[in-house]
């Protein structure tokens, strides 16, 4: 595990990010938190079909898997779920399914839920952030072009908002970082509550 993040957050307990996502690593680094990365290896599987509960459960499972190996650390885990009209859209298996996902989202509003779990010494805090995202109406050629980039293959819902996929989006209602994969408002609050300074500021002071 290689330490990452800004040196501004050196004080406080050890922080482990239980995710291999480069997007989550980048976002957590923006908070000035020094951390290491340890992928949980936990299977992303649950029978729950409610998107908010599913995101919370999967984040909790990932966090617990890492927390068992590092009992003294603060473990941060997250999981993002995309849903449209009650249908869950996971990570597309191939280009054809990616096209189907983007076509399903075209011209409609869907919801992005990210569960954030912070675990330390047997204590667990879990919150879920929700953002509504509206796609513009897309042509068949645009859908095929986007799927061909391969950008959406490793992302829930089959798209990434922070790169080429931002051209798909007409409107975002809620926190943008949540759609990328780590809602920073929730993450800041939970880390500070666990004694981790964010931007050099711990809990218990105004604004924390």
C-alpha positions in Angstrom: 0.0 0.0 0.0 1.6 3.3 -1.1 0.7 6.5 0.8 -1.3 8.9 -1.4 -2.8 12.3 -0.9 -1.5 15.7 0.2 0.9 16.0 3.0 -1.4 18.6 4.5 -3.4 15.8 6.1 -0.6 13.9 7.8 -2.0 14.4 11.3 -4.7 12.0 12.6 -5.2 8.3 12.4 -4.1 6.1 9.5 -6.7 6.1 6.7 -7.2 3.3 4.2 -9.3 3.7 1.0 -10.9 0.3 0.3 -11.2 0.9 -3.4 -9.0 0.5 -6.5 -10.9 3.2 -8.3 -8.5 5.9 -9.6 -11.4 8.3 -9.6 -12.0 7.8 -5.9 -8.3 8.1 -5.2 -8.2 11.4 -6.9 -11.3 12.8 -5.2 -10.0 11.7 -1.7 -6.7 13.3 -2.4 -8.5 16.6 -3.0 -9.5 16.6 0.7 -5.9 16.9 1.9 -6.1 13.4 3.5 -3.1 11.2 3.5 -4.1 7.6 2.9 -3.1 4.2 1.6 -5.1 2.0 -0.8 -6.2 -1.6 -0.1 -8.7 -3.2 -2.4 -11.2 -5.2 -0.4 -11.7 -8.1 -2.8 -15.3 -8.3 -1.5 -17.7 -9.6 -4.2 -20.1 -6.9 -5.2 -23.2 -9.0 -4.8 -26.4 -8.5 -2.9 -30.0 -9.5 -3.2 -31.3 -6.0 -2.3 -32.9 -4.2 -5.2 -33.4 -0.9 -3.5 -30.6 1.3 -4.9 -29.9 3.3 -1.7 -29.9 0.3 0.5 -27.8 -1.6 -2.0 -25.2 1.1 -2.2 -25.0 1.3 1.6 -24.7 -2.5 2.0 -22.0 -2.9 -0.6 -19.9 -0.1 0.8 -20.3 -1.6 4.3 -19.2 -5.0 3.1 -16.1 -3.6 1.3 -15.2 -1.6 4.4 -15.5 -4.6 6.7 -13.3 -6.8 4.5 -10.4 -4.3 4.8 -11.1 -3.3 8.5 -10.6 -7.0 9.5 -7.0 -6.7 8.3 -6.3 -3.2 9.8 -8.0 -3.0 13.2 -6.4 0.4 14.2 -7.1 2.2 10.9 -9.9 4.4 9.7 -11.3 2.5 6.6 -13.2 4.4 3.9 -15.2 2.4 1.4 -17.7 3.4 -1.3 -20.0 1.9 -3.8 -22.0 3.6 -6.6 -25.3 2.4 -8.0 -27.2 3.7 -11.0 -31.0 3.3 -11.3 -33.6 4.4 -13.8 -37.3 3.9 -13.2 -36.6 1.2 -10.6 -34.1 -0.6 -12.9 -30.5 -1.1 -11.6 -27.8 -0.6 -14.2 -24.5 -2.1 -13.2 -21.2 -2.2 -15.2 -21.9 -3.3 -18.8 -20.4 -6.6 -19.8 -19.4 -5.5 -23.3 -19.7 -2.8 -25.9 -23.2 -4.0 -27.0 -24.6 -3.8 -23.5 -22.9 -0.4 -23.0 -24.8 0.9 -26.0 -28.0 -0.6 -24.6 -27.4 1.2 -21.2 -26.7 4.6 -22.8 -29.7 4.2 -25.1 -31.8 3.5 -22.0 -30.6 6.7 -20.4 -30.9 8.9 -23.5 -33.3 11.8 -23.0 -34.2 10.6 -19.5 -33.4 11.4 -15.8 -31.7 8.7 -13.7 -30.4 8.5 -10.2 -26.9 7.9 -8.9 -26.5 6.6 -5.4 -23.1 6.3 -3.6 -22.9 4.6 -0.3 -20.0 5.8 1.9 -18.8 3.7 4.8 -16.3 4.8 7.4 -15.2 2.1 9.9 -12.9 2.3 12.9 -12.4 0.0 15.9 -15.8 -1.8 15.4 -17.7 1.5 14.8 -19.4 1.9 11.5 -20.9 5.0 9.9 -22.7 4.7 6.6 -24.4 7.4 4.6 -25.8 7.5 1.0 -25.7 10.4 -1.3 -28.2 10.8 -4.2 -27.8 12.8 -7.4 -30.3 13.1 -10.3 -28.6 13.1 -13.8 -30.5 14.0 -17.0 -29.1 12.9 -20.4 -29.8 14.9 -23.5 -31.5 13.0 -26.3 -28.8 11.0 -28.2 -28.7 9.8 -31.8 -27.8 6.2 -32.6 -24.5 7.4 -34.0 -23.7 9.2 -30.8 -24.5 6.2 -28.7 -22.4 4.0 -30.8 -19.5 6.5 -30.7 -19.5 6.7 -27.0 -19.7 3.0 -26.4 -16.7 2.5 -28.8 -14.5 4.7 -26.6 -14.7 1.9 -23.9 -14.9 4.6 -21.2 -18.2 3.2 -19.8 -17.2 -0.5 -19.5 -15.9 -0.3 -15.9 -18.5 2.1 -14.6 -22.0 1.7 -13.1 -24.6 2.8 -15.6 -22.1 2.5 -18.5 -20.8 6.0 -18.5 -18.3 8.3 -16.8 -19.3 11.9 -16.3 -15.8 13.3 -15.7 -14.4 12.7 -19.2 -16.0 12.0 -22.7 -19.3 11.1 -21.0 -19.8 14.7 -19.8 -21.0 15.4 -23.4 -23.9 13.0 -22.7 -25.3 15.0 -19.7 -27.7 17.9 -19.9 -28.3 18.5 -16.2 -27.0 17.4 -12.8 -29.2 17.9 -9.7 -27.1 17.2 -6.6 -23.4 16.7 -5.9 -21.3 16.2 -9.1 -18.6 14.3 -7.1 -21.2 11.7 -6.2 -21.6 10.8 -9.9 -17.9 10.5 -10.3 -17.9 8.0 -7.4 -17.2 9.7 -4.0 -19.5 12.4 -2.6 -17.1 14.8 -0.9 -19.7 16.4 1.4 -20.6 13.0 3.0 -17.0 11.9 3.0 -15.7 15.0 4.7 -18.4 14.7 7.4 -17.8 11.0 8.1 -14.0 11.3 8.1 -14.0 14.3 10.5 -16.4 12.4 12.8 -13.8 9.6 12.9 -11.0 12.0 13.9 -9.5 12.5 10.5 -8.6 16.1 9.7 -9.9 17.3 6.3 -8.2 20.3 4.9 -6.4 20.5 8.3 -9.7 20.8 10.2 -11.1 18.1 12.5 -14.7 17.7 13.8 -15.9 19.9 16.6 -15.1 23.3 15.0 -17.5 25.6 13.1 -18.1 24.3 9.6 -17.0 20.7 10.3 
